Amino acid sequence: MSPVKFNMAKRYTETNKWQDGWFLSLPNDYRIIWLWLVDNCSIAGFWKKDFDSLNFFCKPSSSIDESKFREIFNGRCIDLGQYFFIPKFLKVQYPQGLTSNKPLIVSVKKAIDK
């Protein structure tokens, strides 16, 4: 049996987060959650709410529910019902903006329009 291969997306990381007062003020559990979120959101910065997966992969010292998530990430994640949107994700991943007609940018724009 051959191993399962996943198409892994490559992401830019905001290295200045280590000087960001908001990020540094987070307890380690929430820093890990933030890193996991930006690695697991869509190409347009949307994360489908799945607190079971978040708690499984991040293993915080106590489970995080949606209420606690909203409290901690208020202003960094916008609640859209079934999804949270991470606006800063677009600025980091697409620093030239979304004006290109490259296939990736077209896909991002379609995801935002949905």
FIKOLZA-1660 file (N, C-alpha, C; in steps of 0.1 Angstrom, whole numbers, plus 5000, padded with zeros to 4 digits):
% residues 114
   i   px   py   pz ch aa at
   1 5009 4988 5000  A  M  N
   1 5000 5000 5000  A  M CA
   1 5009 5012 5000  A  M  C
   2 5007 5022 4991  A  S  N
   2 5015 5034 4990  A  S CA
   2 5009 5044 5000  A  S  C
   3 5018 5053 5005  A  P  N
   3 5013 5063 5014  A  P CA
   3 5004 5073 5007  A  P  C
   4 4994 5079 5014  A  V  N
   4 4985 5089 5009  A  V CA
   4 4993 5102 5007  A  V  C
   5 4991 5108 4995  A  K  N
   5 4998 5120 4993  A  K CA
   5 4988 5132 4993  A  K  C
   6 4992 5142 5000  A  F  N
   6 4983 5154 5001  A  F CA
   6 4989 5165 4993  A  F  C
   7 4981 5173 4987  A  N  N
   7 4986 5185 4980  A  N CA
   7 4987 5196 4991  A  N  C
   8 4999 5199 4995  A  M  N
   8 5001 5208 5006  A  M CA
   8 5003 5222 5000  A  M  C
   9 4995 5231 5005  A  A  N
   9 4996 5245 5001  A  A CA
   9 5009 5252 5008  A  A  C
  10 5016 5260 5001  A  K  N
  10 5027 5267 5007  A  K CA
  10 5021 5281 5011  A  K  C
  11 5025 5285 5022  A  R  N
  11 5020 5298 5028  A  R CA
  11 5032 5307 5032  A  R  C
  12 5030 5320 5030  A  Y  N
  12 5040 5329 5035  A  Y CA
  12 5037 5330 5050  A  Y  C
  13 5047 5334 5058  A  T  N
  13 5044 5336 5072  A  T CA
  13 5048 5350 5075  A  T  C
  14 5041 5357 5084  A  E  N
  14 5044 5370 5088  A  E CA
  14 5054 5369 5099  A  E  C
  15 5067 5372 5096  A  T  N
  15 5077 5370 5106  A  T CA
  15 5076 5381 5117  A  T  C
  16 5070 5392 5114  A  N  N
  16 5069 5403 5124  A  N CA
  16 5059 5400 5135  A  N  C
  17 5052 5389 5134  A  K  N
  17 5043 5385 5145  A  K CA
  17 5050 5384 5158  A  K  C
  18 5063 5381 5157  A  W  N
  18 5071 5379 5170  A  W CA
  18 5075 5393 5176  A  W  C
  19 5071 5404 5170  A  Q  N
  19 5072 5417 5175  A  Q CA
  19 5058 5423 5178  A  Q  C
  20 5048 5416 5174  A  D  N
  20 5034 5421 5175  A  D CA
  20 5029 5419 5190  A  D  C
  21 5026 5430 5196  A  G  N
  21 5022 5430 5210  A  G CA
  21 5010 5421 5212  A  G  C
  22 5000 5421 5203  A  W  N
  22 4988 5413 5204  A  W CA
  22 4992 5398 5205  A  W  C
  23 5001 5394 5195  A  F  N
  23 5005 5380 5194  A  F CA
  23 5013 5376 5206  A  F  C
  24 5022 5384 5210  A  L  N
  24 5031 5381 5222  A  L CA
  24 5023 5381 5235  A  L  C
  25 5011 5388 5236  A  S  N
  25 5003 5388 5248  A  S CA
  25 4995 5375 5249  A  S  C
  26 4994 5368 5238  A  L  N
  26 4986 5355 5239  A  L CA
  26 4993 5345 5247  A  L  C
  27 4986 5337 5255  A  P  N
  27 4992 5325 5261  A  P CA
  27 4996 5315 5250  A  P  C
  28 5005 5307 5252  A  N  N
  28 5011 5298 5242  A  N CA
  28 5000 5290 5235  A  N  C
  29 4990 5285 5243  A  D  N
  29 4979 5277 5236  A  D CA
  29 4973 5285 5225  A  D  C
  30 4970 5298 5227  A  Y  N
  30 4964 5306 5216  A  Y CA
  30 4973 5310 5205  A  Y  C
  31 4986 5311 5208  A  R  N
  31 4996 5313 5197  A  R CA
  31 4996 5301 5188  A  R  C
  32 4996 5289 5194  A  I  N
  32 4996 5277 5185  A  I CA
  32 4983 5277 5177  A  I  C
  33 4972 5280 5183  A  I  N
  33 4959 5280 5176  A  I CA
  33 4960 5290 5164  A  I  C
  34 4965 5302 5167  A  W  N
  34 4966 5312 5156  A  W CA
  34 4975 5307 5145  A  W  C
  35 4986 5301 5148  A  L  N
  35 4995 5295 5137  A  L CA
  35 4988 5284 5130  A  L  C
  36 4980 5276 5137  A  W  N
  36 4973 5265 5130  A  W CA
  36 4962 5271 5121  A  W  C
  37 4955 5281 5126  A  L  N
  37 4945 5288 5118  A  L CA
  37 4950 5293 5104  A  L  C
  38 4961 5300 5105  A  V  N
  38 4966 5306 5092  A  V CA
  38 4972 5295 5083  A  V  C
  39 4975 5284 5089  A  D  N
  39 4980 5272 5080  A  D CA
  39 4968 5264 5075  A  D  C
  40 4956 5265 5081  A  N  N
  40 4945 5256 5077  A  N CA
  40 4933 5264 5072  A  N  C
  41 4934 5276 5070  A  C  N
  41 4923 5284 5064  A  C CA
  41 4924 5282 5048  A  C  C
  42 4914 5286 5042  A  S  N
  42 4913 5285 5027  A  S CA
  42 4923 5295 5021  A  S  C
  43 4925 5294 5008  A  I  N
  43 4934 5303 5001  A  I CA
  43 4930 5318 5002  A  I  C
  44 4917 5320 5006  A  A  N
  44 4912 5334 5008  A  A CA
  44 4911 5338 5022  A  A  C
  45 4916 5329 5032  A  G  N
  45 4915 5333 5046  A  G CA
  45 4903 5330 5053  A  G  C
  46 4895 5320 5048  A  F  N
  46 4883 5315 5055  A  F CA
  46 4886 5302 5062  A  F  C
  47 4881 5301 5074  A  W  N
  47 4883 5289 5082  A  W CA
  47 4869 5284 5086  A  W  C
  48 4865 5272 5080  A  K  N
  48 4852 5266 5084  A  K CA
  48 4852 5262 5098  A  K  C
  49 4843 5267 5106  A  K  N
  49 4843 5264 5120  A  K CA
  49 4843 5249 5123  A  K  C
  50 4854 5244 5129  A  D  N
  50 4855 5230 5133  A  D CA
  50 4864 5230 5146  A  D  C
  51 4857 5232 5157  A  F  N
  51 4864 5232 5170  A  F CA
  51 4869 5219 5174  A  F  C
  52 4863 5208 5169  A  D  N
  52 4868 5195 5173  A  D CA
  52 4882 5193 5167  A  D  C
  53 4884 5197 5154  A  S  N
  53 4897 5196 5148  A  S CA
  53 4907 5205 5154  A  S  C
  54 4902 5218 5157  A  L  N
  54 4911 5227 5163  A  L CA
  54 4916 5222 5177  A  L  C
  55 4907 5217 5185  A  N  N
  55 4911 5212 5198  A  N CA
  55 4920 5199 5197  A  N  C
  56 4917 5191 5187  A  F  N
  56 4925 5179 5185  A  F CA
  56 4939 5182 5181  A  F  C
  57 4941 5190 5171  A  F  N
  57 4954 5193 5165  A  F CA
  57 4962 5203 5174  A  F  C
  58 4956 5212 5181  A  C  N
  58 4963 5222 5189  A  C CA
  58 4965 5218 5203  A  C  C
  59 4956 5209 5208  A  K  N
  59 4957 5203 5221  A  K CA
  59 4959 5214 5232  A  K  C
  60 4950 5224 5232  A  P  N
  60 4951 5234 5243  A  P CA
  60 4949 5228 5257  A  P  C
  61 4954 5234 5267  A  S  N
  61 4953 5229 5281  A  S CA
  61 4938 5227 5285  A  S  C
  62 4929 5235 5279  A  S  N
  62 4915 5233 5281  A  S CA
  62 4908 5235 5268  A  S  C
  63 4898 5228 5264  A  S  N
  63 4891 5229 5251  A  S CA
  63 4886 5243 5249  A  S  C
  64 4888 5247 5236  A  I  N
  64 4883 5260 5232  A  I CA
  64 4870 5259 5225  A  I  C
  65 4860 5266 5229  A  D  N
  65 4847 5266 5222  A  D CA
  65 4846 5279 5214  A  D  C
  66 4835 5281 5207  A  E  N
  66 4833 5292 5198  A  E CA
  66 4833 5305 5206  A  E  C
  67 4827 5305 5217  A  S  N
  67 4826 5317 5226  A  S CA
  67 4840 5322 5230  A  S  C
  68 4848 5313 5235  A  K  N
  68 4861 5317 5239  A  K CA
  68 4870 5321 5227  A  K  C
  69 4868 5314 5216  A  F  N
  69 4875 5317 5203  A  F CA
  69 4872 5332 5199  A  F  C
  70 4859 5335 5199  A  R  N
  70 4855 5349 5196  A  R CA
  70 4861 5359 5205  A  R  C
  71 4862 5356 5218  A  E  N
  71 4867 5365 5228  A  E CA
  71 4882 5367 5225  A  E  C
  72 4890 5357 5223  A  I  N
  72 4904 5358 5221  A  I CA
  72 4908 5364 5208  A  I  C
  73 4901 5360 5197  A  F  N
  73 4905 5364 5184  A  F CA
  73 4896 5375 5178  A  F  C
  74 4889 5382 5187  A  N  N
  74 4881 5393 5183  A  N CA
  74 4889 5404 5176  A  N  C
  75 4884 5408 5164  A  G  N
  75 4891 5418 5156  A  G CA
  75 4901 5411 5146  A  G  C
  76 4906 5399 5149  A  R  N
  76 4915 5392 5140  A  R CA
  76 4908 5382 5131  A  R  C
  77 4896 5378 5136  A  C  N
  77 4888 5368 5129  A  C CA
  77 4874 5374 5129  A  C  C
  78 4868 5374 5117  A  I  N
  78 4854 5380 5116  A  I CA
  78 4844 5368 5115  A  I  C
  79 4834 5368 5123  A  D  N
  79 4824 5357 5123  A  D CA
  79 4815 5359 5111  A  D  C
  80 4814 5349 5103  A  L  N
  80 4805 5349 5091  A  L CA
  80 4795 5338 5091  A  L  C
  81 4792 5333 5103  A  G  N
  81 4782 5322 5104  A  G CA
  81 4789 5309 5105  A  G  C
  82 4790 5302 5093  A  Q  N
  82 4797 5289 5093  A  Q CA
  82 4812 5290 5093  A  Q  C
  83 4817 5302 5090  A  Y  N
  83 4831 5305 5088  A  Y CA
  83 4836 5316 5096  A  Y  C
  84 4849 5317 5098  A  F  N
  84 4856 5328 5103  A  F CA
  84 4865 5333 5092  A  F  C
  85 4866 5346 5090  A  F  N
  85 4874 5352 5080  A  F CA
  85 4886 5359 5087  A  F  C
  86 4898 5357 5082  A  I  N
  86 4910 5363 5087  A  I CA
  86 4915 5374 5077  A  I  C
  87 4911 5386 5079  A  P  N
  87 4914 5396 5069  A  P CA
  87 4929 5398 5066  A  P  C
  88 4937 5398 5077  A  K  N
  88 4951 5400 5075  A  K CA
  88 4958 5390 5067  A  K  C
  89 4952 5378 5066  A  F  N
  89 4957 5367 5058  A  F CA
  89 4959 5371 5043  A  F  C
  90 4950 5379 5038  A  L  N
  90 4951 5383 5024  A  L CA
  90 4963 5393 5022  A  L  C
  91 4965 5402 5032  A  K  N
  91 4976 5411 5031  A  K CA
  91 4989 5404 5031  A  K  C
  92 4990 5394 5039  A  V  N
  92 5003 5386 5040  A  V CA
  92 5005 5378 5028  A  V  C
  93 4995 5370 5024  A  Q  N
  93 4997 5361 5013  A  Q CA
  93 4998 5367 4999  A  Q  C
  94 4991 5379 4998  A  Y  N
  94 4990 5385 4985  A  Y CA
  94 4994 5400 4986  A  Y  C
  95 5007 5403 4989  A  P  N
  95 5011 5416 4992  A  P CA
  95 5009 5426 4980  A  P  C
  96 5009 5420 4968  A  Q  N
  96 5007 5429 4956  A  Q CA
  96 4992 5431 4953  A  Q  C
  97 4983 5426 4962  A  G  N
  97 4969 5428 4960  A  G CA
  97 4963 5417 4952  A  G  C
  98 4950 5419 4948  A  L  N
  98 4943 5409 4941  A  L CA
  98 4939 5414 4927  A  L  C
  99 4947 5422 4921  A  T  N
  99 4944 5428 4908  A  T CA
  99 4949 5419 4896  A  T  C
 100 4957 5409 4898  A  S  N
 100 4962 5401 4888  A  S CA
 100 4952 5392 4882  A  S  C
 101 4954 5387 4870  A  N  N
 101 4945 5377 4864  A  N CA
 101 4952 5363 4865  A  N  C
 102 4962 5361 4873  A  K  N
 102 4968 5348 4875  A  K CA
 102 4958 5338 4880  A  K  C
 103 4958 5325 4877  A  P  N
 103 4948 5316 4881  A  P CA
 103 4946 5316 4896  A  P  C
 104 4957 5316 4904  A  L  N
 104 4955 5316 4919  A  L CA
 104 4947 5328 4923  A  L  C
 105 4950 5340 4918  A  I  N
 105 4943 5352 4923  A  I CA
 105 4929 5352 4918  A  I  C
 106 4926 5346 4906  A  V  N
 106 4912 5345 4902  A  V CA
 106 4905 5335 4911  A  V  C
 107 4911 5325 4916  A  S  N
 107 4905 5315 4925  A  S CA
 107 4902 5322 4938  A  S  C
 108 4911 5330 4943  A  V  N
 108 4910 5337 4956  A  V CA
 108 4898 5347 4955  A  V  C
 109 4897 5354 4944  A  K  N
 109 4886 5363 4942  A  K CA
 109 4872 5356 4941  A  K  C
 110 4872 5344 4935  A  K  N
 110 4860 5336 4934  A  K CA
 110 4856 5331 4948  A  K  C
 111 4866 5327 4956  A  A  N
 111 4863 5323 4970  A  A CA
 111 4857 5334 4979  A  A  C
 112 4863 5346 4977  A  I  N
 112 4858 5358 4984  A  I CA
 112 4843 5361 4980  A  I  C
 113 4841 5360 4967  A  D  N
 113 4827 5363 4962  A  D CA
 113 4817 5354 4967  A  D  C
 114 4821 5341 4969  A  K  N
 114 4811 5331 4975  A  K CA
 114 4806 5336 4988  A  K  C
% end
